[in-house]
C-alpha cells in the first residue's frame, strides 16, 4: 500500500509534501509509514503531522491500496 503526503513538510526525518510513502501496516486506525528517516512510525489517518508541532497537519492521498481496499475503507470512515 502507498500514500502521498499532502501538507507542509516537517523535519529532515519526517514527511515531505507530495512524497509517496509505503504503508507497512494499519494499527489502531493509524498508518505505520516508513518516513524520511527510513524508519517506520505511526501517523494519524486524518491529521498526519510532527509530534513536536501538531499545528501544521497534512492529509493522505491513496496512491495504491490492497485488494481489500483497507486504506479506502479507513480513510472514508475517518472522514465521516
VMD Tcl script that draws the C-alpha trace (Angstrom):
set ca {
  {0.00 0.00 0.00}
  {1.20 3.52 -0.76}
  {0.03 7.00 0.22}
  {1.07 10.51 -0.76}
  {1.53 13.10 1.99}
  {-0.07 16.45 1.14}
  {0.87 19.24 3.53}
  {3.74 21.22 4.95}
  {7.00 19.27 5.08}
  {8.48 18.86 8.53}
  {11.85 17.74 9.79}
  {14.68 16.15 7.90}
  {13.40 12.79 9.07}
  {9.64 13.44 8.96}
  {7.29 13.76 5.99}
  {7.80 15.71 2.78}
  {4.99 17.36 0.83}
  {3.95 15.42 -2.31}
  {6.19 12.45 -1.43}
  {4.87 8.90 -1.69}
  {5.32 6.60 1.31}
  {4.95 2.88 1.88}
  {2.29 1.83 4.38}
  {3.54 -1.29 6.09}
  {0.60 -1.74 8.46}
  {-2.64 -0.29 9.77}
  {-2.69 -0.28 13.58}
  {-5.48 1.15 15.75}
  {-6.70 3.44 12.93}
  {-3.18 4.74 12.36}
  {-0.83 4.16 9.45}
  {2.61 2.68 10.02}
  {4.70 4.56 7.48}
  {8.35 4.33 6.50}
  {9.08 8.06 6.66}
  {12.07 10.14 5.55}
  {14.19 8.73 8.37}
  {13.96 5.28 6.78}
  {12.32 4.01 9.97}
  {8.67 3.10 10.48}
  {6.43 5.28 12.64}
  {2.72 5.55 13.32}
  {0.93 8.55 11.79}
  {-2.65 9.66 12.17}
  {-5.00 8.69 9.38}
  {-6.73 12.07 9.42}
  {-4.07 14.55 10.58}
  {-0.51 13.38 9.91}
  {1.93 15.84 11.47}
  {5.05 16.22 13.57}
  {4.83 15.23 17.23}
  {6.75 18.42 18.10}
  {4.39 20.78 16.21}
  {0.91 19.48 15.52}
  {-0.43 22.85 14.36}
  {0.53 22.19 10.73}
  {-1.03 18.89 9.81}
  {-1.42 17.46 6.34}
  {-3.52 14.71 4.81}
  {-3.04 11.46 2.92}
  {-3.93 10.67 -0.67}
  {-4.17 7.00 -1.60}
  {-1.74 6.01 -4.35}
  {-2.00 2.23 -4.12}
  {-4.39 0.20 -1.97}
  {-4.54 -3.54 -1.32}
  {-7.14 -5.87 -2.84}
  {-9.45 -5.45 0.17}
  {-9.35 -1.63 -0.15}
  {-8.31 -1.27 3.51}
  {-6.93 2.26 3.07}
  {-10.05 3.47 1.28}
  {-12.29 1.99 3.98}
  {-10.22 3.54 6.76}
  {-9.90 7.00 5.20}
  {-13.60 7.14 4.30}
  {-14.59 6.03 7.80}
  {-12.39 8.69 9.43}
  {-13.76 11.47 7.20}
  {-17.34 10.90 8.45}
}
mol new
graphics top color blue
foreach p $ca { graphics top sphere $p radius 0.5 }
foreach p [lrange $ca 0 end-1] q [lrange $ca 1 end] { graphics top cylinder $p $q radius 0.2 }
display resetview
